[in-house]
């Protein structure tokens, strides 16, 4: 496996869940981490843990639903660090509802955060990711991005769209040495999943779900592959199936 030490990673949704676990996992590998999230105080709490092992940790408050925030973040990181080696898209939102009644405004917000923001961020960061060593982009998608079930039509549509973005991007940038990975996790213990269980009226038992650290391990192992190989898509499911 290749060393990731002193590389620079930008992680969205780094305040909690999978994004936080990826940030801390990369920090443990000696990666310089840029943590992106809406709540600066929460990010600083994650940064405090990351600084125990990472050579450098920076926090950036950003609301991915706000175009101005999306546009300025790449400029700030370029000023602070000059370039980026890894971009990990882990932020996301979800609303449940039947298609006949789910408000279109809910669909608009999910599309803006789950698709439009990573699209715009990728555009902004591509110049910073191009280097002799080759950059890497990771899209934390969802099992809903492959198979849509009931009451998740809006969310699944955004995740299907995110898959299309990643697949097309891979074809466009592989020749430049950039790798593009999509991860499709099943239910993972996180604040978002707790909210989903509440919306579904079900008991939330996180011990039956995958843990964020499980996904972080998968992501980091893929990032550390020798440059002669590329993993494109990974499906990960909980071993114990909850009813």
Secondary structure as GFF3:
##gff-version 3
##sequence-region A 1 243
A	DSSP	beta_strand	8	11	.	.	.	ID=ss1
A	DSSP	alpha_helix	17	28	.	.	.	ID=ss2
A	DSSP	beta_strand	32	37	.	.	.	ID=ss3
A	DSSP	alpha_helix	40	50	.	.	.	ID=ss4
A	DSSP	beta_strand	57	61	.	.	.	ID=ss5
A	DSSP	alpha_helix	67	81	.	.	.	ID=ss6
A	DSSP	beta_strand	86	89	.	.	.	ID=ss7
A	DSSP	alpha_helix	104	111	.	.	.	ID=ss8
A	DSSP	pi_helix	112	116	.	.	.	ID=ss9
A	DSSP	alpha_helix	117	129	.	.	.	ID=ss10
A	DSSP	beta_strand	136	140	.	.	.	ID=ss11
A	DSSP	three_ten_helix	143	145	.	.	.	ID=ss12
A	DSSP	alpha_helix	153	173	.	.	.	ID=ss13
A	DSSP	three_ten_helix	174	176	.	.	.	ID=ss14
A	DSSP	beta_strand	179	185	.	.	.	ID=ss15
A	DSSP	alpha_helix	191	200	.	.	.	ID=ss16
A	DSSP	three_ten_helix	206	208	.	.	.	ID=ss17
A	DSSP	alpha_helix	212	223	.	.	.	ID=ss18
A	DSSP	beta_strand	233	236	.	.	.	ID=ss19
###
